[in-house]
Amino acid sequence: MALAGIGGIEAPYATCPVCKSTFRLRVTENIDSWEERFPVSADGNRYIKCFGCWKDLKEFDVVEVLDVPETLQDLVSKGDMGTIVLVHNAHEFEVESVNGNGSTKWQCALPRECLRYVPNPSTC
């Protein structure tokens, strides 16, 4: 899907294959060569990871839990918010979620594919 953008240039949309969010892209290069690199799939969607699912996570980043491993379903809930407190490696992160009073709700290691970075609105 695309809409007319600045100067009549198409503004394509994409769907994140991880979190399923839909977002508009600003293509600043030749649109034809870009379309070749990022084609539309057979179902009519263009799948590209959004910033929140693509960004390299680091300590103190705020994240949302997108999916919960079966072994942690009694502890963690989909949609919980947490903070990265330790980077084990590029694929696993120690996350702490806190209650309203500041006490720890849960703390555990979660894989990257279960997390989405949540940007701080004051820095965007």
OpenMM code with the backbone's topology and positions (N, CA, C; nanometers):
from openmm import Vec3, app, unit

residues = "MET ALA LEU ALA GLY ILE GLY GLY ILE GLU ALA PRO TYR ALA THR CYS PRO VAL CYS LYS SER THR PHE ARG LEU ARG VAL THR GLU ASN ILE ASP SER TRP GLU GLU ARG PHE PRO VAL SER ALA ASP GLY ASN ARG TYR ILE LYS CYS PHE GLY CYS TRP LYS ASP LEU LYS GLU PHE ASP VAL VAL GLU VAL LEU ASP VAL PRO GLU THR LEU GLN ASP LEU VAL SER LYS GLY ASP MET GLY THR ILE VAL LEU VAL HIS ASN ALA HIS GLU PHE GLU VAL GLU SER VAL ASN GLY ASN GLY SER THR LYS TRP GLN CYS ALA LEU PRO ARG GLU CYS LEU ARG TYR VAL PRO ASN PRO SER THR CYS".split()
positions = [
    Vec3(0.0843, -0.1167, 0.0000),
    Vec3(0.0000, 0.0000, 0.0000),
    Vec3(0.0888, 0.1229, 0.0000),
    Vec3(0.0494, 0.2229, -0.0748),
    Vec3(0.1265, 0.3471, -0.0783),
    Vec3(0.0328, 0.4641, -0.0992),
    Vec3(0.0688, 0.5765, -0.0450),
    Vec3(-0.0053, 0.7005, -0.0623),
    Vec3(0.0869, 0.8026, -0.1244),
    Vec3(0.0275, 0.9037, -0.1842),
    Vec3(0.1100, 1.0108, -0.2394),
    Vec3(0.1816, 1.0812, -0.1256),
    Vec3(0.3071, 1.0991, -0.1406),
    Vec3(0.3868, 1.1628, -0.0364),
    Vec3(0.4331, 1.2998, -0.0810),
    Vec3(0.5438, 1.3430, -0.0287),
    Vec3(0.6000, 1.4734, -0.0604),
    Vec3(0.6396, 1.4766, -0.2077),
    Vec3(0.5959, 1.5772, -0.2775),
    Vec3(0.6315, 1.5929, -0.4180),
    Vec3(0.5758, 1.4837, -0.5074),
    Vec3(0.4672, 1.4174, -0.4659),
    Vec3(0.4068, 1.3135, -0.5471),
    Vec3(0.4771, 1.1794, -0.5388),
    Vec3(0.5810, 1.1673, -0.4558),
    Vec3(0.6525, 1.0410, -0.4393),
    Vec3(0.5690, 0.9501, -0.3497),
    Vec3(0.5605, 0.8231, -0.3875),
    Vec3(0.4838, 0.7289, -0.3074),
    Vec3(0.5423, 0.7146, -0.1679),
    Vec3(0.4540, 0.6986, -0.0714),
    Vec3(0.4942, 0.6762, 0.0678),
    Vec3(0.4472, 0.5363, 0.1069),
    Vec3(0.5322, 0.4362, 0.0926),
    Vec3(0.4894, 0.2991, 0.1186),
    Vec3(0.4657, 0.2712, 0.2671),
    Vec3(0.3818, 0.1735, 0.2918),
    Vec3(0.3559, 0.1243, 0.4259),
    Vec3(0.4168, -0.0138, 0.4393),
    Vec3(0.4450, -0.0531, 0.5625),
    Vec3(0.4967, -0.1869, 0.5891),
    Vec3(0.4318, -0.2393, 0.7161),
    Vec3(0.4377, -0.3707, 0.7325),
    Vec3(0.3890, -0.4377, 0.8518),
    Vec3(0.5073, -0.5076, 0.9165),
    Vec3(0.5217, -0.4906, 1.0473),
    Vec3(0.6299, -0.5572, 1.1185),
    Vec3(0.5926, -0.7047, 1.1357),
    Vec3(0.6804, -0.7961, 1.0950),
    Vec3(0.6493, -0.9382, 1.1080),
    Vec3(0.6530, -0.9864, 1.2534),
    Vec3(0.7100, -0.9070, 1.3426),
    Vec3(0.7214, -0.9471, 1.4834),
    Vec3(0.6012, -0.8997, 1.5637),
    Vec3(0.5767, -0.7688, 1.5648),
    Vec3(0.4689, -0.7131, 1.6485),
    Vec3(0.3415, -0.6819, 1.5713),
    Vec3(0.3464, -0.6951, 1.4393),
    Vec3(0.2307, -0.6734, 1.3510),
    Vec3(0.1859, -0.5290, 1.3399),
    Vec3(0.2653, -0.4331, 1.3891),
    Vec3(0.2289, -0.2926, 1.3732),
    Vec3(0.2475, -0.2528, 1.2266),
    Vec3(0.1697, -0.1545, 1.1832),
    Vec3(0.1782, -0.1034, 1.0475),
    Vec3(0.2330, 0.0381, 1.0552),
    Vec3(0.3239, 0.0703, 0.9668),
    Vec3(0.3873, 0.2019, 0.9715),
    Vec3(0.4201, 0.2499, 0.8312),
    Vec3(0.4291, 0.3813, 0.8190),
    Vec3(0.4609, 0.4459, 0.6928),
    Vec3(0.6120, 0.4649, 0.6843),
    Vec3(0.6647, 0.4504, 0.5657),
    Vec3(0.8079, 0.4666, 0.5437),
    Vec3(0.8350, 0.5888, 0.4577),
    Vec3(0.9416, 0.6559, 0.4881),
    Vec3(0.9856, 0.7690, 0.4052),
    Vec3(1.1060, 0.7224, 0.3256),
    Vec3(1.0849, 0.6949, 0.2004),
    Vec3(1.1914, 0.6453, 0.1131),
    Vec3(1.2631, 0.7648, 0.0527),
    Vec3(1.3927, 0.7750, 0.0781),
    Vec3(1.4702, 0.8887, 0.0289),
    Vec3(1.5596, 0.8518, -0.0892),
    Vec3(1.5552, 0.7257, -0.1292),
    Vec3(1.6340, 0.6823, -0.2442),
    Vec3(1.5396, 0.6536, -0.3598),
    Vec3(1.5920, 0.6072, -0.4702),
    Vec3(1.5111, 0.5732, -0.5863),
    Vec3(1.4063, 0.4707, -0.5457),
    Vec3(1.2784, 0.5044, -0.5623),
    Vec3(1.1692, 0.4178, -0.5163),
    Vec3(1.1685, 0.2837, -0.5883),
    Vec3(1.2069, 0.2800, -0.7157),
    Vec3(1.2055, 0.1538, -0.7904),
    Vec3(1.3089, 0.0553, -0.7363),
    Vec3(1.4317, 0.1027, -0.7101),
    Vec3(1.5338, 0.0121, -0.6562),
    Vec3(1.4988, -0.0285, -0.5129),
    Vec3(1.4365, 0.0623, -0.4385),
    Vec3(1.3937, 0.0293, -0.3024),
    Vec3(1.2859, -0.0794, -0.3056),
    Vec3(1.1900, -0.0652, -0.3969),
    Vec3(1.0823, -0.1641, -0.4121),
    Vec3(1.1394, -0.3019, -0.4468),
    Vec3(1.2467, -0.3062, -0.5249),
    Vec3(1.3100, -0.4349, -0.5576),
    Vec3(1.3707, -0.4987, -0.4331),
    Vec3(1.4304, -0.4171, -0.3464),
    Vec3(1.4927, -0.4693, -0.2239),
    Vec3(1.3894, -0.5104, -0.1189),
    Vec3(1.2752, -0.4421, -0.1170),
    Vec3(1.1706, -0.4677, -0.0182),
    Vec3(1.0371, -0.4916, -0.0890),
    Vec3(1.0226, -0.6063, -0.1540),
    Vec3(0.9013, -0.6308, -0.2333),
    Vec3(0.7782, -0.6563, -0.1459),
    Vec3(0.6634, -0.6377, -0.2072),
    Vec3(0.5362, -0.6698, -0.1433),
    Vec3(0.5182, -0.8209, -0.1529),
    Vec3(0.4731, -0.8824, -0.0434),
    Vec3(0.4556, -1.0281, -0.0416),
    Vec3(0.3283, -1.0684, -0.1150),
    Vec3(0.3076, -1.1980, -0.1293),
    Vec3(0.1908, -1.2514, -0.2010),
    Vec3(0.0595, -1.2085, -0.1357),
    Vec3(0.0608, -1.1836, -0.0035),
    Vec3(-0.0629, -1.1434, 0.0644),
    Vec3(-0.0891, -0.9923, 0.0550),
    Vec3(-0.0037, -0.9201, -0.0185),
    Vec3(-0.0246, -0.7773, -0.0395),
    Vec3(0.0423, -0.6870, 0.0628),
    Vec3(0.1113, -0.7466, 0.1599),
    Vec3(0.1809, -0.6674, 0.2625),
    Vec3(0.3305, -0.6648, 0.2355),
    Vec3(0.3934, -0.5596, 0.2817),
    Vec3(0.5393, -0.5488, 0.2777),
    Vec3(0.5854, -0.5695, 0.4220),
    Vec3(0.6682, -0.6695, 0.4464),
    Vec3(0.7114, -0.7021, 0.5823),
    Vec3(0.8533, -0.6521, 0.6083),
    Vec3(0.8635, -0.5568, 0.6994),
    Vec3(0.9912, -0.5008, 0.7428),
    Vec3(0.9797, -0.4795, 0.8932),
    Vec3(1.0825, -0.5175, 0.9675),
    Vec3(1.0777, -0.4955, 1.1126),
    Vec3(1.0662, -0.3472, 1.1443),
    Vec3(0.9793, -0.3147, 1.2400),
    Vec3(0.9681, -0.1764, 1.2857),
    Vec3(1.0894, -0.1429, 1.3733),
    Vec3(1.1068, -0.0167, 1.4044),
    Vec3(1.2211, 0.0269, 1.4840),
    Vec3(1.2257, -0.0427, 1.6206),
    Vec3(1.1098, -0.0564, 1.6849),
    Vec3(1.1048, -0.1171, 1.8181),
    Vec3(1.1467, -0.2629, 1.8201),
    Vec3(1.1230, -0.3352, 1.7110),
    Vec3(1.1605, -0.4769, 1.7032),
    Vec3(1.2979, -0.4974, 1.6411),
    Vec3(1.3495, -0.3936, 1.5755),
    Vec3(1.4783, -0.4030, 1.5072),
    Vec3(1.5940, -0.3489, 1.5915),
    Vec3(1.5697, -0.2462, 1.6704),
    Vec3(1.6745, -0.1760, 1.7447),
    Vec3(1.7541, -0.2710, 1.8350),
    Vec3(1.8859, -0.2507, 1.8379),
    Vec3(1.9695, -0.3239, 1.9328),
    Vec3(1.9372, -0.2729, 2.0726),
    Vec3(1.9024, -0.3641, 2.1616),
    Vec3(1.8663, -0.3245, 2.2982),
    Vec3(1.9909, -0.3090, 2.3840),
    Vec3(1.9829, -0.2171, 2.4806),
    Vec3(2.0932, -0.1959, 2.5743),
    Vec3(2.0351, -0.1761, 2.7144),
    Vec3(2.1231, -0.1782, 2.8131),
    Vec3(2.0793, -0.1593, 2.9515),
    Vec3(2.0025, -0.0280, 2.9649),
    Vec3(1.8979, -0.0327, 3.0459),
    Vec3(1.8083, 0.0793, 3.0777),
    Vec3(1.7064, 0.1115, 2.9691),
    Vec3(1.7060, 0.0381, 2.8579),
    Vec3(1.5999, 0.0561, 2.7590),
    Vec3(1.4691, 0.0036, 2.8172),
    Vec3(1.3607, 0.0729, 2.7879),
    Vec3(1.2279, 0.0285, 2.8291),
    Vec3(1.1725, -0.0588, 2.7170),
    Vec3(1.1132, -0.1727, 2.7552),
    Vec3(1.0606, -0.2671, 2.6577),
    Vec3(0.9193, -0.3119, 2.6956),
    Vec3(0.8466, -0.3564, 2.5954),
    Vec3(0.7154, -0.4171, 2.6147),
    Vec3(0.7282, -0.5655, 2.5821),
    Vec3(0.6630, -0.6490, 2.6602),
    Vec3(0.6642, -0.7930, 2.6355),
    Vec3(0.5604, -0.8238, 2.5280),
    Vec3(0.6070, -0.8775, 2.4138),
    Vec3(0.5188, -0.9117, 2.3022),
    Vec3(0.4675, -1.0545, 2.3111),
    Vec3(0.5492, -1.1412, 2.3660),
    Vec3(0.5160, -1.2829, 2.3767),
    Vec3(0.5862, -1.3366, 2.5005),
    Vec3(0.5288, -1.4401, 2.5609),
    Vec3(0.5848, -1.4949, 2.6847),
    Vec3(0.6218, -1.6412, 2.6624),
    Vec3(0.7478, -1.6775, 2.6896),
    Vec3(0.7853, -1.8181, 2.6794),
    Vec3(0.6984, -1.9022, 2.7742),
    Vec3(0.6676, -2.0226, 2.7320),
    Vec3(0.5787, -2.1101, 2.8085),
    Vec3(0.6244, -2.1273, 2.9532),
    Vec3(0.7541, -2.1347, 2.9742),
    Vec3(0.8077, -2.1569, 3.1093),
    Vec3(0.7881, -2.0380, 3.2023),
    Vec3(0.7537, -1.9199, 3.1474),
    Vec3(0.7388, -1.7992, 3.2297),
    Vec3(0.5953, -1.7466, 3.2355),
    Vec3(0.4990, -1.8215, 3.1844),
    Vec3(0.3622, -1.7705, 3.1746),
    Vec3(0.2952, -1.7478, 3.3093),
    Vec3(0.3432, -1.8097, 3.4159),
    Vec3(0.2868, -1.7839, 3.5487),
    Vec3(0.3424, -1.6561, 3.6098),
    Vec3(0.4487, -1.6017, 3.5507),
    Vec3(0.5185, -1.4858, 3.6062),
    Vec3(0.4986, -1.3589, 3.5227),
    Vec3(0.5148, -1.3728, 3.3923),
    Vec3(0.5154, -1.2588, 3.2997),
    Vec3(0.3882, -1.2608, 3.2154),
    Vec3(0.3352, -1.1424, 3.1849),
    Vec3(0.2163, -1.1315, 3.1001),
    Vec3(0.2474, -1.0531, 2.9733),
    Vec3(0.1846, -1.0928, 2.8648),
    Vec3(0.1961, -1.0186, 2.7399),
    Vec3(0.1476, -0.8763, 2.7658),
    Vec3(0.2246, -0.7776, 2.7174),
    Vec3(0.1902, -0.6371, 2.7385),
    Vec3(0.2588, -0.5754, 2.8587),
    Vec3(0.3201, -0.6568, 2.9460),
    Vec3(0.3947, -0.6013, 3.0594),
    Vec3(0.5061, -0.5110, 3.0081),
    Vec3(0.5353, -0.4069, 3.0842),
    Vec3(0.6459, -0.3167, 3.0530),
    Vec3(0.7596, -0.3476, 3.1488),
    Vec3(0.8818, -0.3321, 3.1019),
    Vec3(0.9974, -0.3572, 3.1866),
    Vec3(1.1175, -0.2789, 3.1382),
    Vec3(1.2254, -0.2932, 3.2118),
    Vec3(1.3510, -0.2259, 3.1788),
    Vec3(1.4609, -0.3301, 3.1666),
    Vec3(1.5454, -0.3142, 3.0643),
    Vec3(1.6606, -0.4031, 3.0490),
    Vec3(1.7583, -0.3709, 3.1612),
    Vec3(1.7879, -0.4684, 3.2464),
    Vec3(1.8834, -0.4461, 3.3545),
    Vec3(2.0179, -0.5133, 3.3264),
    Vec3(2.0195, -0.6061, 3.2305),
    Vec3(2.1445, -0.6741, 3.1955),
    Vec3(2.1305, -0.7329, 3.0557),
    Vec3(2.2329, -0.7132, 2.9737),
    Vec3(2.2369, -0.7744, 2.8415),
    Vec3(2.3203, -0.9015, 2.8539),
    Vec3(2.2525, -1.0169, 2.8455),
    Vec3(2.3261, -1.1439, 2.8509),
    Vec3(2.4046, -1.1645, 2.7214),
    Vec3(2.3377, -1.1406, 2.6089),
    Vec3(2.3986, -1.1449, 2.4757),
    Vec3(2.3005, -1.0765, 2.3806),
    Vec3(2.3274, -1.0805, 2.2514),
    Vec3(2.2422, -1.0088, 2.1552),
    Vec3(2.1017, -1.0676, 2.1439),
    Vec3(2.0808, -1.1850, 2.2025),
    Vec3(1.9522, -1.2530, 2.1877),
    Vec3(1.8788, -1.2760, 2.3188),
    Vec3(1.9392, -1.2392, 2.4324),
    Vec3(1.8750, -1.2623, 2.5619),
    Vec3(1.9051, -1.1469, 2.6574),
    Vec3(1.7999, -1.1029, 2.7274),
    Vec3(1.8079, -0.9835, 2.8109),
    Vec3(1.7411, -1.0073, 2.9442),
    Vec3(1.8045, -0.9606, 3.0499),
    Vec3(1.7440, -0.9638, 3.1832),
    Vec3(1.6546, -0.8407, 3.1935),
    Vec3(1.5263, -0.8642, 3.2198),
    Vec3(1.4274, -0.7569, 3.2229),
    Vec3(1.3629, -0.7538, 3.3608),
    Vec3(1.3456, -0.6321, 3.4139),
    Vec3(1.2753, -0.6147, 3.5402),
    Vec3(1.1500, -0.5315, 3.5154),
    Vec3(1.0386, -0.5793, 3.5688),
    Vec3(0.9127, -0.5051, 3.5650),
    Vec3(0.8807, -0.4660, 3.7085),
    Vec3(0.8361, -0.3429, 3.7284),
    Vec3(0.8093, -0.2954, 3.8646),
    Vec3(0.6617, -0.2631, 3.8844),
    Vec3(0.6178, -0.2749, 4.0088),
    Vec3(0.4824, -0.2363, 4.0486),
    Vec3(0.4766, -0.0850, 4.0646),
    Vec3(0.3580, -0.0305, 4.0791),
    Vec3(0.3389, 0.1132, 4.0964),
    Vec3(0.4118, 0.1704, 4.2160),
    Vec3(0.4338, 0.0877, 4.3194),
    Vec3(0.5023, 0.1358, 4.4398),
    Vec3(0.6549, 0.1236, 4.4293),
    Vec3(0.7041, 0.0771, 4.3143),
    Vec3(0.8485, 0.0663, 4.2936),
    Vec3(0.9072, -0.0695, 4.3263),
    Vec3(0.8285, -0.1594, 4.3841),
    Vec3(0.8796, -0.2934, 4.4142),
    Vec3(0.8842, -0.3771, 4.2860),
    Vec3(0.9687, -0.4769, 4.2850),
    Vec3(0.9837, -0.5622, 4.1674),
    Vec3(0.8614, -0.6512, 4.1503),
    Vec3(0.8020, -0.6450, 4.0320),
    Vec3(0.6895, -0.7331, 3.9967),
    Vec3(0.7445, -0.8681, 3.9518),
    Vec3(0.8437, -0.8631, 3.8640),
    Vec3(0.9162, -0.9816, 3.8189),
    Vec3(1.0488, -0.9386, 3.7574),
    Vec3(1.1430, -1.0319, 3.7561),
    Vec3(1.2717, -1.0118, 3.6890),
    Vec3(1.3139, -1.1456, 3.6329),
    Vec3(1.3411, -1.1497, 3.5033),
    Vec3(1.3816, -1.2751, 3.4404),
    Vec3(1.4472, -1.2468, 3.3051),
    Vec3(1.5092, -1.3496, 3.2498),
    Vec3(1.5717, -1.3404, 3.1181),
    Vec3(1.4670, -1.3700, 3.0114),
    Vec3(1.4622, -1.2833, 2.9106),
    Vec3(1.3686, -1.2999, 2.7995),
    Vec3(1.4432, -1.2900, 2.6667),
    Vec3(1.4018, -1.3683, 2.5676),
    Vec3(1.4657, -1.3596, 2.4359),
    Vec3(1.4219, -1.2339, 2.3609),
    Vec3(1.5070, -1.1854, 2.2709),
    Vec3(1.4808, -1.0623, 2.1959),
    Vec3(1.3487, -1.0667, 2.1210),
    Vec3(1.3136, -1.1819, 2.0649),
    Vec3(1.1913, -1.1894, 1.9847),
    Vec3(1.0637, -1.1722, 2.0674),
    Vec3(1.0769, -1.1718, 2.1989),
    Vec3(0.9621, -1.1487, 2.2872),
    Vec3(0.9507, -1.0026, 2.3308),
    Vec3(1.0429, -0.9177, 2.2868),
    Vec3(1.0497, -0.7800, 2.3372),
    Vec3(1.0432, -0.6777, 2.2247),
    Vec3(0.9815, -0.5645, 2.2572),
    Vec3(0.9810, -0.4503, 2.1646),
    Vec3(1.0278, -0.3268, 2.2416),
    Vec3(1.1236, -0.2569, 2.1868),
    Vec3(1.1733, -0.1332, 2.2438),
    Vec3(1.0609, -0.0307, 2.2454),
    Vec3(1.0502, 0.0431, 2.3568),
    Vec3(0.9505, 0.1491, 2.3701),
    Vec3(1.0264, 0.2816, 2.3818),
    Vec3(1.0183, 0.3647, 2.2778),
    Vec3(1.0926, 0.4913, 2.2841),
    Vec3(1.0368, 0.5845, 2.3896),
    Vec3(1.1235, 0.6646, 2.4475),
    Vec3(1.0842, 0.7647, 2.5451),
    Vec3(1.0248, 0.8821, 2.4673),
    Vec3(0.8973, 0.9151, 2.4922),
    Vec3(0.8343, 1.0231, 2.4156),
    Vec3(0.9081, 1.1573, 2.4235),
    Vec3(0.9802, 1.1815, 2.5322),
    Vec3(1.0486, 1.3103, 2.5455),
    Vec3(1.1761, 1.3174, 2.4617),
    Vec3(1.2231, 1.2017, 2.4095),
    Vec3(1.3455, 1.2017, 2.3286),
    Vec3(1.3179, 1.1772, 2.1811),
    Vec3(1.1926, 1.1581, 2.1446),
    Vec3(1.1587, 1.1295, 2.0027),
    Vec3(1.1336, 1.2567, 1.9261),
] * unit.nanometer
topology = app.Topology()
chain = topology.addChain("A")
for resn in residues:
    res = topology.addResidue(resn, chain)
    for name in ("N", "CA", "C"):
        topology.addAtom(name, app.Element.getBySymbol(name[0]), res)
